[in-house]
Amino acid sequence: MIPWWVIAVVLAAVVIWYRFGPKWKASARERQLENQYRRLLRLPEAEADAVIRSQMQKLKLRHPDRSRVWYLEKMIYDLQRDR
């Protein structure tokens, strides 16, 4: 039988990982905005992804501590404004 403290440690680790773990899942809104930006770019997917990463880095330098959704909305706004 497994000691109770081993179960408690594993459970605590799972709770901590779930609460503070990597934010690797993009929200539905983020995916929607990324797809909209790709459509506006009219580039192959690999090139569009490279542009998204590049633009995101530039915006993060100018506007730190914003959400990914904010950056994507700003990128779409700037692209539509320039057309």
Residue pairs with C-beta under 8 A, 6 or more apart in sequence:
26 34
26 68
27 69
29 69
30 68
30 69
30 72
33 69
33 72
33 73
33 76
34 52
34 72
36 76
37 48
37 52
37 72
37 75
37 76
37 79
38 45
38 48
38 49
38 52
40 76
40 79
40 80
41 47
41 48
41 51
41 79
43 51
52 75
55 71
55 75
56 68
56 71
56 72
56 75
59 66
59 71
59 74
59 75
60 66
60 71
63 70
63 71
63 74
